[in-house]
Amino acid sequence: MSGPKRFLFACAGTAGHINPALAVAGKLRETLPGSECLFVGAGREMEKRLIPAEGYPLENLTVTGFSRSLSPAGIKSNLQMLANLVASSREAGALLERFRPDAVIGTGGYVCYPVLKQAVKRGVPTCLHESNAVPGLAAKLLSGSVDIVMTAFPQTEKSYKRPENVVFTGTPVRGGFGRLTRAEARAALGVGEKEKLVVSFWGSLGAEKMNGYTAGLIAENGRKGSFRHIHSTGGGQAGLDRMKKALEGNGGVPENCDLRAYILNMDLVMTAADLVLSRAGASTIAELAYLGMPAVLVPSPNVTNDHQTKNARAMEKAGGAVLLPESECSGEKLYELVSRLVSDDGALMRMRRGAASLGGGDSAEKIVEIIVSLINRKR
């Protein structure tokens, strides 16, 4: 197959759904110059912020998620969801007739269901990528009808209706990762060859409880000076101010801690790190795997279907991370765990190999090869 093609991407809600689609779209346009990529979302803020910034057109469908609550509000929400499903199916069908894609790729979110269902109905080649260790509701419903399911984690075939159509590809990561070597990244940050660098973040909105525990970690490390530390509080200036106030009683922000509201150069900082402390969302797991980065993962207890815990368990099983439930955290426990890990080069090396076993810098290339092969097969 040669020449430009048209690709329709369905993704919504979180960076873990959107970033892989952006990575694959970029690789498709590189592989097949002149190709068109159209994104379909659900009108949420993350989609409106990330997708147009990369130069791609975005259209929205009338779609809402499923509520697991049996409360009156939950029942009302699900009745609206069913009405929206009918509307979004019509909208998806009209969009497919107008855009005429050569393939449709879904990377997560409820918007995938009406788009891929309508594409299957029309015989358009369909691919679904699941970035979490356990498939979400839309992925479960679609896995029996789409042509190919691509997964972020190996040995998850039995979670899908047609295991023979499941392929492990890993998850593509945003473009900046891989730009610099670890040595170049450390030099750019002024980190010495023998220094240990720990990077921590709990999400762009912050996590008040985890930032409180991290303040204890920072204070203890300030007294003992075991490692250099870059921490993102999230929550903008207000989050940064709260953290500084929490540290006032312990002498303020120590010299070995670089405290930021956000880490804007995350690709550089993570590449330079020896250990990362974070939640276990799909985008973060993909980046850790891509870099082969050891991690302490504290899954958010406030996500649908507890999928972050399942992601963290998969990383821990591979040997790339330590899973620490939020309920078991304290500043002292975090410091003891982190200082023990960074002082053991052998353990860090084993964790690097374990994390890397779930990644692969060629995930986007693998997915593009699958898409091109599928188009050729169905022509």
N, C-alpha and C positions, 0 to 999 in steps of 0.2 A: 504494500500500500504506500502510495506517495501522494504528495499534494496536500493542501490545507483541508481540514475537516471542521465539523461543528461539534462541540462538546457541551453538554448541559450538566452542571453540578448542583446537587441538592444538599444543602447543609444549613444548620441553624443552631443558634443558642450559645454555644461555648467555643472558645478558641481551640479546644480539643477536637471539635468537629470541623471548624473553618480552616485552620492552618494546614492540615493535610491536603484539603482540597486545593488551596492556593499553591502548595508545593507541586502537586500533580499537574495543575493547570500550567504552571510555569514550565515544567518539563515537557508537557505536550506541545506548547508553542515553540519550545526550543527544538524539539524533535521533528515537528511538522510545521515549519514556518508559515505564517499566514492563517493559521487555524483560529477559529473563533471560540471563545469560552464564555458562556452565559451562566450566571449564578442565580439560584432560586433560594430564597430564605423565607422566614416567617415574620419579618419586620422588627426583629429585636436589635438592641443597641450594638451588640458585638458584631453582628453582620454588617450593619450600616457603617461601623467604624473601620473594620478590617478589609472588607472586600473592595469598596471603591478606592481605598488608599492604594491598592495594588493595580488599579487601572481597569478593573473588570466591571461590566454592567451587572446590575442586581435588580431582580424583580421579586416581589413578595406574593405569597399565597395567603388565603384566609385559613390559617391553621392554628390550633391550640393543642396543648398536651393533655394527657390522660391523668386524672386525679385518682390516687389510691385511697382517698378518704371516703368513708361511708356517711359522712356528715351531710346535712342538707345542702351546704355550700358545695361539697364535693360532688354530690349527685347533680346539682344544677350545672356545675362546671362541665361534667361529662355529657350532659344533654346538649350543651352548647358545642362541645367538642364534636359530637356526632353530626350536628347541623353544619359545622364548619368543614367536616370531612367531605360531606356531599358537595359543598361549595368549592373546596380546594381541589376535588377530583375534576370538576368541570373546568376550573381555571388551569389545572395542570394539562388536561387534554387539549385545551385551546392553545396553550403555550407550545406544546409539542407539535401541533399542526402548523403553527406559525414559524417556529425556529427550525424544525426538521433536523434534529441532531443526529449525528452518526453514532453516538453513544451517550448514555446517561450514567453518571457516577454519583452515588450517594455516600456521604461520609458522616452522617449522623444527624439526629434531630427528627422530630415528628414530621417535618416537611418531606422527608425522604419517602414516606409511605405513599401519599397520593401521586407524587412525581414518578417514582419507579413502578408503581402499580400500573399507571397509565402507559408508561413506556413498554412494559412487558406486554400489555394488551395490544400494542401496535407493532410488536415484533422488533422494537429497537434494542440493540445490545445494551445490557445493563450490568453494572458492577456495584457492589456495596462494600465499603470499607468500615470495619468496626474497630475503633481505637481503644476500647476498654476490654478488660480480660473476660468479662461476661457480657453477652449481647443485651442491648436494650430492647424495649418492646417493639419498636419499629423494625429493628434488625431481625428479631425472632419471626415477626409476621411476614417479612419479605424473603427470608432465607430459602423458602421452598420454591420461590418463583423466579428470582433473579438468576442471571447466567453464572455469575461468579461472586463468592463472598471472600474478601481479603481481610486477614486478621493481623492485629498488632502483636499477638502472643502466639507462640507455637503450641501445638497439641491441644487446640480448643475445638476441633472439628465436631466432637460429639454434642456441642452446645447448639448445633444448627440442624435444620431439617434434612439437608442433603450433604452429609459430610464429604462426599466425593467431589463436591463443587467448592470446597473451602481450601484456600491457599494462604499460607503464612507469608506475609510480605514485610512485616514490621510497619512502622508509621513514619511517613515523611515528616521532616521538620522544616521550620521556617528558614529562609535563605541564608541568614548570617552565620548559622552554625557550619563549621567546617572551613570557614574563611581563613582562620589562623590556626597554627599549631599550638600545642599547649605551651611550649617554650616561648613562642611569640606573644601569646596572651599574657603570660606571667611577666615578661619583660615590659609589655605595655602598661601593666599595673604596678610595676616596680616591686614585684614579689621575688625575693631571693630564691636561689636554687634549693636551699635546704629548709626554707620556711614552709610551714603548713598553712594553707588557706582554706577556711571554712566559709561557705556561702549559705545564707538562710533567707527564706521568704515564705510567706503563708498566703499569698494571693494579693491581687491589686487592691482589693477592698480591705485587706488586713484581716486579722483574727485576734480579737482583744485578748482572749485567754492565752493563745499561743505566744503573742507578743509579751504578755506578762511573764510566762515561763522563760522566754528568750532574754528578757531583761535580767533574770537571775543568772542565766548562762553567761551573759556579757559581763556582769559584775564579777562573777567568780573567775572568769578568764582574765579580767582586768587585774585581779589580785595575783593570779598565778602565772599569767603570760604564756600560756601553752601554745597559742596559735593566733594568726591574724584572722580577722573576722569581718565579713561584709554582710550586713543585714538590711533587708528592705522591710520597713514597717507596713507598707501599704497604707491606704486611707488618706493619701495626700499629706499636706502640711499638718493637719490635725493629728494624724496618726503618728507622725514624726515627733510632734510636740508632746504627745502623751508618753511616748517611749523615753524621751529625754527627761521628763518629769519623774517617771518611774525610777530612773537611774540617779536622780539627784541625791538621794540618801546614801548612795554607794560611791560617792565621789564624782558623779557625772559620767559622761561617755569616755571610756578609757582610750588611750592612744592606739591600742591594738585593734580597735573596732572602728570601721567605716560605716556609720549609720546613715541610711538614706530613706527617703519616702518611697522611691521606686528605683529599681535597677533598670535603667534605660538601655544599657549595653549588656543585656543578659547573655548574649552569645559569647562575648569576650570574658565576662566574669565567670560563667560556668566552665568555660574551656580551661581557665586558669586554676580552678579549684582543685583541692584534694578530696573534699567531702562536701556534699550538699544536704541541707536540711529543708524539707518542703512537704507540702501536701502531695497527694498521689493522683492528681488529675491526668487525663490522657496526654495532653501536650507536654507536661513536665516529664512523665514517664518516657515518652518518645525521645525527648531531648537527652535525658539521662542515658538511655540505651544507645543513642547515636554517639554520644561522647564516651561511652564506657565509664560513667561517673558513679563512684560509690555514693550511697545516700542513706540518710536516716529519714524514713517516711512516716509522717503522722497524718493518716487519712482524716479528711473532714468528716465529722459525724452527721453532717447536715445535707447530704446529697442523696438523690434518688437511688433506691435499691442498694445503697451502701457500696456503690461500684468502686469508690476509691480504695476501700479496704481490700477488695478483690484484686485491684491493680497492684497494690502494695504487696499482697501475698505472692502474686506471680513474680514480681521482682525479687522478693526475698527468697522464693523457691529457687530462682536462677542463681542466687548467691550474690546479687548485686546490691542488696539493701538490707537494712534492719528496719522492721516494722515496729513502731512504738505507738500504741493507742493513746489518743489524747487524754483519756481518763487516767493513764498511768504516768503522765508527764509531771515534771517539776523542774525548776531551774537547776537544782543540784543533780538530778538524774540526767538531764540533758548534758550538763558539763562533764559528768563522769563518763558517759557513753561516748561523747565526741572526743574527749581527750584520750580515751583509751584507743579509739579507732585511729586517730591521726598519728599516734605514737607507734603504730604497728604497720610498717611498710609492707610486710608480707600479707597482712589482712587486706590492706587497701588494694594491693595488686590482684588478689583473688577476687575481690569485689568488682574491680574494673573488668576482669574477664567475664564475670557473671552478668554484669549489666550489659556489656557489649554483645553477649549471646542473644539478647532480645532485640537488638537493633540492626544496624547495617546501614551504611551510608548510601546504599543503592536502592532504598525502598521506593523512592519516586520512579527510578528507572524500571524496577520490577513491575510496578503498577502500570506504567505506560506500555511496557511490552505486553502485559496481559490485555490491556484495552485494545491495542493495535491488532493483536492476534485474534481477539474476539470479533472485531469488525471484519477482518479478513474471512473468518470462519462463517460469519452469518451473511456475507454478501451474496 
